[in-house]
Amino acid sequence: MSSPTPSADRSAENHAADPIEAIVPLIPIVLPVVGGVLIFLLAFIAVFMA
């Protein structure tokens, strides 16, 4: 209401892609994979040190 231009005109503008919005959909896949790699790495270090 306070904007002089309708929302359709604003959506047509070219905006740079936000890098955070590009990464967010991958979080449910990347986080468990990185966690599993970290656990394996820590277990390997523990066995190697023992």
C-alpha positions, 0 to 999 in steps of 0.5 A: 500500500505504501509502495507507489509501484505494484508488486508485479513491477518489482518482481520483474526487476533483475536482482542478483542471486543471493548466495545464502538462498542458493545454499539453504536447500542443500543443508538437509543433505550436506549436514548429515554427510559432513557429520558422518565424515566427521564422526568417521574421521574422529573414530579413525583418529581414536583408533590410530592413537590407541 
